[in-house]
């Protein structure tokens, strides 16, 4: 699996997140594709198995363990959430559905932990790191519990809390952050909206479509005919950070990449073509590999281009 290079605390977290998401996206995509393509089992199964297995190991979550000073896969201190583990658990649940027994066992135990941690708590208390709450990460927790299937009441309650706290009523977009103490809203942004729309598709198709439609209505844009999703609404102060990825002429790399899944969710072929045209150009696609995207970019695009409709 991917290796972390903890050159510094900051670099360790960023590289750790990227490594986890690379394996997570690969696992979810291949698990979704395998049932319809059994002939590709010999080719795809080893990669799926390697990624799903690595996600069960301590190095895959070392960046979160360092942040909280405790392993989030075990019993944790009261009030601690470790919401980044929603990314891990979506992959484990998807892998379990295609016969990965080790991933399935670890995923069931993790679901039990996450379900206990979210019970009866407001959305803003479900922190990713100490003092940091990100609704897109909470969306991954919701998706993972929905995929597990044993916690329907927690899923419906979380969806209701997400609607109440995480969505900006003026735009329908997802707030990128919430104040971990007061619940005060952060700015609505494109990357958070399209990420949440993708994951919530596993839990609540209606909400996923609503978020996808909000992104299309408010953030859809193009530059010289190449489509993208803006990171912020027109006229809002620009932002570029680890969540947005590169922002070029207002169009965000993360928002646009995950926007492919939003277009599929809406069955909007024209928007999908616009977005793919840009991905093909920026990614320097060659024989199915986006040469400028690296492992992370290719894993995300594989999952987005094959996401459920």
C-alpha positions as CSV (number, residue, x, y, z in Angstrom):
1,X,0.0,0.0,0.0
2,X,1.0,3.7,-0.1
3,X,3.7,4.7,2.4
4,X,3.7,7.8,4.5
5,X,6.7,10.0,4.6
6,X,6.4,12.0,7.8
7,X,8.8,14.8,7.0
8,X,6.8,17.0,9.3
9,X,3.4,16.9,11.1
10,X,1.7,18.9,8.3
11,X,3.2,16.9,5.5
12,X,2.4,13.6,7.3
13,X,-1.3,14.6,7.5
14,X,-1.6,15.7,3.9
15,X,0.3,12.7,2.6
16,X,-1.6,10.4,4.9
17,X,-4.9,11.7,3.7
18,X,-3.9,11.4,0.0
19,X,-2.7,7.8,0.5
20,X,-5.9,6.9,2.3
21,X,-8.1,8.4,-0.4
22,X,-6.1,6.8,-3.2
23,X,-6.8,3.4,-1.8
24,X,-10.3,4.2,-0.7
25,X,-11.4,5.4,-4.1
26,X,-9.7,2.5,-5.8
27,X,-11.5,0.0,-3.6
28,X,-14.9,1.6,-3.9
29,X,-14.6,1.9,-7.7
30,X,-13.4,-1.7,-8.3
31,X,-15.9,-3.1,-5.9
32,X,-18.6,-1.4,-7.8
33,X,-17.3,-2.6,-11.2
34,X,-16.5,-6.3,-10.4
35,X,-20.0,-7.7,-10.2
36,X,-20.7,-6.5,-13.8
37,X,-17.3,-7.5,-15.1
38,X,-16.4,-10.9,-13.6
39,X,-14.0,-11.6,-16.5
40,X,-11.8,-8.8,-15.0
41,X,-11.5,-10.5,-11.6
42,X,-7.9,-11.8,-12.1
43,X,-6.8,-8.2,-13.0
44,X,-8.8,-6.1,-10.6
45,X,-9.0,-8.4,-7.5
46,X,-5.4,-8.1,-6.5
47,X,-5.5,-4.3,-6.5
48,X,-8.8,-4.2,-4.6
49,X,-7.5,-6.8,-2.1
50,X,-4.2,-4.9,-1.5
51,X,-5.9,-1.6,-1.0
52,X,-8.7,-2.9,1.2
53,X,-6.2,-4.8,3.3
54,X,-3.9,-1.8,3.7
55,X,-6.8,0.3,4.9
56,X,-7.3,-2.0,7.9
57,X,-3.7,-1.4,9.1
58,X,-2.4,1.3,11.5
59,X,-0.2,3.0,8.9
60,X,-3.3,3.8,6.8
61,X,-4.7,6.0,9.7
62,X,-1.4,7.1,11.3
63,X,-2.1,10.7,10.4
64,X,-5.4,10.7,12.4
65,X,-3.8,8.7,15.3
66,X,-1.2,11.4,15.5
67,X,-3.8,14.2,15.5
68,X,-5.9,12.7,18.2
69,X,-3.2,10.9,20.1
70,X,-5.3,7.8,20.0
71,X,-6.2,5.1,17.4
72,X,-9.6,5.9,16.0
73,X,-10.3,2.2,15.2
74,X,-10.4,1.4,18.9
75,X,-12.4,2.7,21.9
76,X,-11.7,6.4,22.0
77,X,-12.1,9.2,24.6
78,X,-15.6,10.5,25.2
79,X,-16.7,13.0,22.6
80,X,-14.0,12.1,20.0
81,X,-15.2,11.2,16.5
82,X,-12.4,10.7,14.0
83,X,-14.7,11.5,11.1
84,X,-12.0,10.9,8.5
85,X,-12.6,7.2,9.2
86,X,-15.8,7.5,7.2
87,X,-13.6,7.4,4.1
88,X,-11.9,4.2,5.3
89,X,-15.2,2.6,6.2
90,X,-16.9,3.3,2.9
91,X,-14.1,1.3,1.3
92,X,-14.3,-1.5,3.8
93,X,-18.1,-1.8,3.4
94,X,-17.8,-1.8,-0.4
95,X,-15.0,-4.5,-0.3
96,X,-17.1,-6.7,2.0
97,X,-19.8,-6.7,-0.6
98,X,-17.5,-8.4,-3.1
99,X,-16.1,-11.1,-0.7
100,X,-13.3,-9.3,1.1
101,X,-13.8,-11.0,4.5
102,X,-11.0,-9.3,6.4
103,X,-12.2,-5.9,5.3
104,X,-15.7,-6.9,6.1
105,X,-14.9,-7.9,9.7
106,X,-12.9,-4.7,10.4
107,X,-15.6,-2.6,8.7
108,X,-18.4,-4.1,10.9
109,X,-16.3,-3.3,14.0
110,X,-15.6,0.2,12.8
111,X,-19.3,0.8,12.0
112,X,-20.2,-0.2,15.5
113,X,-17.7,2.4,16.8
114,X,-18.9,5.2,14.4
115,X,-22.6,4.5,15.1
116,X,-22.0,4.9,18.9
117,X,-20.0,8.1,18.4
118,X,-22.7,9.9,16.3
119,X,-25.6,8.8,18.4
120,X,-27.5,11.9,19.7
121,X,-24.8,14.4,18.9
122,X,-25.2,17.5,16.8
123,X,-23.4,17.5,13.4
124,X,-20.9,20.1,14.4
125,X,-19.7,17.9,17.2
126,X,-18.6,15.2,14.8
127,X,-15.0,16.3,14.4
128,X,-12.5,15.1,11.9
129,X,-9.6,16.3,13.9
130,X,-9.6,18.0,17.3
131,X,-11.6,21.3,17.0
132,X,-12.2,20.8,13.2
133,X,-15.5,19.7,11.8
134,X,-16.0,19.2,8.0
135,X,-19.5,18.2,6.8
136,X,-18.0,16.5,3.7
137,X,-16.2,14.1,6.0
138,X,-19.4,13.5,8.0
139,X,-21.0,12.6,4.7
140,X,-18.6,9.8,4.3
141,X,-19.5,8.5,7.8
142,X,-23.2,8.6,6.7
143,X,-22.4,6.7,3.5
144,X,-20.4,4.1,5.4
145,X,-23.2,3.3,7.8
146,X,-25.7,3.2,5.0
147,X,-23.5,0.7,3.1
148,X,-23.2,-1.4,6.3
149,X,-27.0,-1.6,6.5
150,X,-27.3,-2.3,10.2
151,X,-27.9,1.3,11.3
152,X,-30.9,2.7,9.4
153,X,-32.1,4.9,12.2
154,X,-28.7,6.5,12.7
155,X,-28.4,7.1,9.0
156,X,-31.8,8.8,8.8
157,X,-31.0,10.9,11.8
158,X,-27.7,11.9,10.4
159,X,-29.2,12.9,7.1
160,X,-31.7,15.1,8.9
161,X,-28.9,16.7,11.0
162,X,-26.9,17.2,7.8
163,X,-29.9,19.0,6.2
164,X,-30.3,21.2,9.2
165,X,-26.7,22.2,9.9
166,X,-24.5,21.6,6.8
167,X,-26.5,23.1,3.9
168,X,-26.5,26.8,3.2
169,X,-30.2,27.8,2.8
170,X,-29.6,30.5,0.3
171,X,-27.6,28.4,-2.2
172,X,-28.3,24.8,-1.3
173,X,-24.5,24.3,-1.2
174,X,-22.6,22.5,1.6
175,X,-20.8,24.4,4.2
176,X,-17.2,23.4,4.1
177,X,-16.7,23.7,7.8
178,X,-18.8,24.1,11.0
179,X,-17.5,25.6,14.2
180,X,-16.8,22.6,16.4
181,X,-18.1,24.3,19.5
182,X,-20.9,26.5,18.4
183,X,-22.0,25.0,15.1
184,X,-21.4,28.4,13.4
185,X,-21.4,27.9,9.6
186,X,-18.4,28.1,7.4
187,X,-18.6,29.1,3.7
188,X,-20.5,27.0,1.2
189,X,-18.0,25.7,-1.4
190,X,-17.9,23.6,-4.5
191,X,-15.5,20.9,-3.4
192,X,-17.5,20.1,-0.2
193,X,-20.8,20.1,-2.1
194,X,-19.7,17.7,-4.8
195,X,-17.9,15.4,-2.4
196,X,-20.9,15.3,-0.1
197,X,-23.3,14.8,-3.1
198,X,-21.3,11.7,-4.2
199,X,-21.1,10.0,-0.8
200,X,-24.7,10.9,0.2
201,X,-25.8,9.1,-2.9
202,X,-25.2,5.8,-0.9
203,X,-27.6,7.0,1.9
204,X,-30.2,9.4,0.5
205,X,-30.6,9.6,-3.3
206,X,-32.9,12.6,-3.0
207,X,-30.4,14.7,-1.0
208,X,-27.6,13.7,-3.3
209,X,-29.6,14.9,-6.3
210,X,-30.5,18.2,-4.5
211,X,-26.8,18.9,-3.8
212,X,-25.8,18.0,-7.3
213,X,-28.5,20.3,-8.7
214,X,-27.4,23.1,-6.5
215,X,-23.8,22.7,-7.7
216,X,-25.0,22.8,-11.3
217,X,-27.2,25.8,-10.8
218,X,-24.8,28.0,-8.8
219,X,-21.2,26.8,-9.7
220,X,-21.3,25.4,-13.2
221,X,-19.0,27.4,-15.5
222,X,-16.7,27.0,-18.4
223,X,-13.5,28.5,-19.7
224,X,-13.2,28.6,-23.5
225,X,-15.7,25.7,-23.8
226,X,-14.0,23.5,-21.1
227,X,-16.5,22.9,-18.2
228,X,-15.9,22.9,-14.5
229,X,-17.3,23.5,-11.1
230,X,-16.4,26.7,-9.3
231,X,-15.0,26.4,-5.8
232,X,-17.0,29.4,-4.7
233,X,-20.0,31.2,-6.2
234,X,-19.3,34.1,-8.6
235,X,-18.5,37.2,-6.7
236,X,-17.4,35.5,-3.5
237,X,-13.8,35.8,-2.3
238,X,-11.6,33.3,-4.0
239,X,-10.1,30.4,-2.1
240,X,-7.5,27.7,-2.8
241,X,-6.5,25.1,-0.3
242,X,-5.9,21.4,0.2
243,X,-9.7,20.7,-0.2
244,X,-10.1,22.7,-3.4
245,X,-6.9,21.5,-5.1
246,X,-5.7,23.9,-7.9
247,X,-8.2,26.6,-8.8
248,X,-7.9,27.9,-12.4
249,X,-10.1,30.8,-13.5
250,X,-12.3,30.1,-10.5
251,X,-12.8,26.4,-11.4
252,X,-11.7,24.0,-8.7
253,X,-10.0,20.7,-9.5
254,X,-11.7,18.8,-6.6
255,X,-15.1,20.3,-7.2
256,X,-14.9,19.5,-10.9
257,X,-13.6,16.0,-10.5
258,X,-16.3,15.0,-8.0
259,X,-18.7,17.0,-10.2
260,X,-18.6,14.2,-12.7
261,X,-20.5,12.0,-10.2
262,X,-23.0,14.9,-9.7
263,X,-23.6,15.0,-13.5
264,X,-24.1,11.3,-13.5
265,X,-26.5,11.5,-10.6
266,X,-28.6,14.0,-12.5
267,X,-28.4,12.1,-15.8
268,X,-27.0,15.3,-17.3
269,X,-25.0,14.0,-20.3
270,X,-24.2,17.5,-21.6
271,X,-22.7,18.6,-18.2
272,X,-20.8,15.3,-17.9
273,X,-19.3,15.8,-21.4
274,X,-18.2,19.4,-20.5
275,X,-16.5,18.2,-17.3
276,X,-14.9,15.2,-18.9
277,X,-13.5,17.4,-21.7
278,X,-11.7,19.4,-19.1
279,X,-10.5,16.3,-17.2
280,X,-9.1,14.8,-20.5
281,X,-7.3,18.1,-21.2
282,X,-5.9,18.8,-17.7
283,X,-5.1,15.1,-17.0
284,X,-3.3,14.5,-20.3
285,X,-5.2,11.3,-20.8
286,X,-3.3,8.6,-22.6
287,X,-4.7,5.1,-23.1
288,X,-7.0,5.4,-20.1
289,X,-4.4,6.9,-17.7
290,X,-4.4,10.5,-16.7
291,X,-0.7,11.1,-16.8
292,X,-0.7,14.4,-14.8
293,X,-3.1,13.1,-12.1
294,X,-0.8,10.7,-10.3
295,X,-2.3,7.8,-8.3
296,X,-4.7,10.0,-6.3
297,X,-6.1,11.8,-9.4
298,X,-6.6,8.6,-11.3
299,X,-8.2,6.8,-8.4
300,X,-10.7,9.7,-7.9
301,X,-11.5,9.8,-11.6
302,X,-12.0,6.1,-11.8
303,X,-14.6,6.3,-9.0
304,X,-16.3,9.4,-10.4
305,X,-16.5,8.1,-14.0
306,X,-18.0,4.8,-12.8
307,X,-20.2,6.2,-9.9
308,X,-23.8,5.1,-9.4
309,X,-26.4,7.0,-11.3
